[in-house]
């Protein structure tokens, strides 16, 4: 397959004003100007734009099903505040209609996370948005571990009259669990024969990759003080943090820039539904990026549905973000945050052929998505 006569925006490297992309076996096999287009089966996009498929680094896609209540809510196991052993892939319904809407909007890959009731909530997975069986859609599992600070754990367990009901208790539970997981790992490491091994513990096993630095820690944190609690814990245990939401991060952007911590900013096309969202603004991605912070834009689907992802990008640009920074914030930046930039997030020979084709500038409200490809297969 060769898509030709397109404006190609690779996200890494120069824009090709009139070019082609060729695809073989689900990968990008070539790209360049139309002067060098190879022979083969051509699909003319008539001057449209080709971008990498959109990537959202924080969603709950397929966990909180559209139009359903308890029957379709599988994001929060709120019977236990510490659940790192949970695998999000066991709760995702890939038949849920939001997957189709995501594809139609050009979203080709998402990180799907457990909800934010639990201080340690479970294992995040990166998945493609096309497929009928989740096992065939996985890009990486686990991709990260979900932690939560602030109002969500407080309100969830306050209703049950159980710990944690304060920010102090939330942080203390996380610390206690990470310390116990460290001790568990040391016992395994120093065991000289099988009889010395500690009794298997699924929670601590799940946290070992976080502690050895191979699995990042994604911290749900809105208020500035919660963001700094996340960084404090991360330093104490030498784990790799990513801040989810960071609603007040722009108020302390100069400090956060020194910490070199990525932020998944958003959702900001939503209401201020709780006190810690008081300073919510669509200016945040621009302010964070200008401060030198690696910033992705997130919908937190279904808080803002993925079918409106492009509207989030437009809103960020209207609020001061540079257009190319905004497009990178939904492609290569979230791919880097997920550790998947070798496969997705930009257009380069050898990378997955996840392509978004539009009939014009994607930041123009009149522009339509004309085609979407995942692993070289057309899904719209």
Secondary structure by P-SEA (a helix, b strand, c coil): cccccccccccccccccccbbbbcccccccccccccccccccccccbbbbcccbbbccccccccccccccccccccccccccccccccccccccccaaaaaaaaaccccccccccccccbbbbbbbbbcccccccccccccccbbbbbccaaaaaaaaaaccccccaaaaaaaaaaaaaaaaaaaaaaaacccccccccccaaaaaacccccccbbbbbbcccaaaaaaaaaaaaaabbbbbbccccccccaaaaaaaacccccccccccccccccccccccaaaaaaaaaccbbbbbcccccccccaaaaaaaaaaaacccaaaaaaaacaaaaaaacccccccccccccccbbbbccccccccccccccccccccccc
